[in-house]
Structures are given as structure tokens and as C-alpha cells.
Amino acid sequence: MNALQWLREADAVIQACALVLLAMSVASWVLILWKLRLMARARADVARCTEVLWAAPALDLAAAQLQPLDRQRLVLPLVQAALRAGSGAQGLARQGGAQQRATRGIRQALHAALARLHYGQVLLATVGATAPFVGLLGTVWGIQHALTALAGSGQISIERLAGPVGEALVMTAAGLAAAIPAVLAYNGFGRSIADVEADLEGLAHDLRALVLDAPAAA
């Protein structure tokens, strides 16, 4: 009996573990492919948009030039927040000085951009941390059932035990197969996100200083 046949004939616990591992693997791979595209664009767009921004003669002209360049909308919201700088605010947002309003608007835009970069990291971390244990649960459950069946038959030998135990170990391998790509992707994306995040935070700081210095320069 091969592993696939063993899985079809397994009980609900084994099949549930297999379905959970399959869902984890599919979800993590879809997310990995999406984030590869996101981070490749983010690194290129942030560098290019920053160069275009500081070469523009004014913020409003920079915003217009960034429209087609900022595909992931990471830099443009920061520039738009700097342009608004609290204009049109209502309620408590109208109170406080220009420094507070500019800081609030740029900070909100920065947090939204960082949320897009970090999207999916929790899923990758969860799959990497839990998939091996789900696979181990399926293995232990399968071995327990195999030993029970062999004990009931009254004939126990290494040959009769090796097959069911080997097939049950497939669940452990499935758990590792789901976890390893998720862990590697989580660490790799974490480093890329940290680099882009540092660039965006520096840009947000520079934009805030530019907005606050503009009246004095005028």
C-alpha cells in the first residue's frame, strides 16, 4: 500500500491534517509569488520615485510625475499627505499647530505604506511555526493506528511494521515541505521589507522637514 492509498483509507484526523497542510502550502506559495512581485516593484519604485521627487521643482509637480511611476502606491501617498498638511481637517484634527498636522498626515500615509509591505508576513510565520506540528500530529496518529492494527492481528514483525510506519512518516515530510518555504520566504522578505521601510521612513522625515520649512523659506 502506497502513501496515497494509505491517506485515502486513513481516518478523519489524518485526512484533516493532510487538508490543513495542503491549504497551508497553497496559501504560502500564492503569497510568496505575490510578494516576490510586490517587493521587486517596491525596491525599484521607491528608488526611482525618490529620485524624481527631489528633482521636481515643487511638491504638486512631483505628485503628478509620480502617478505613473509609483505602481505600489508607497511614495505618492507620502507626497500627497505633505501637500495636504492638515488642510480640510475636521474636529480635533484642526487643532494644534502646522507641525502636528503635517506629522499626523505623513505618519498615517507611512503606516499605510508599511502595512502593504508587511501584508502576509503573519501568515508565513504561522505556516512556518505550525506546519511541522500538524504533520507530526498526523504521523503520531497514523503510527498509533498502525500499531493498534498490528497488535490486534497477533502477528508483529519488522516487515509488517515498516510499511505502515513509513507511510505515516509522510505526514511529517509534508509538514516540513509546507514549513520550510514559508520560513525561508519570511526571513527573505523581512530583510527586503526592512530596507524599503528604512527608505520610506527617511523620505517621510525629509518631507515633514520640507513642509515645515516651506513657510519660513517663503
FENQUI-V12250 format. One record per helix or strand of 3 or more residues. SS is the DSSP state (H for helix, E for strand). FROM is the first residue (numbers start at 1). TO is the last residue. If there is no record, write none. Layout:
SS_FROM_TO + SS_FROM_TO
//
This chain:
H_3_9 + H_12_55 + H_59_66 + H_76_84 + H_91_94 + H_98_118 + H_121_153 + H_158_217
//
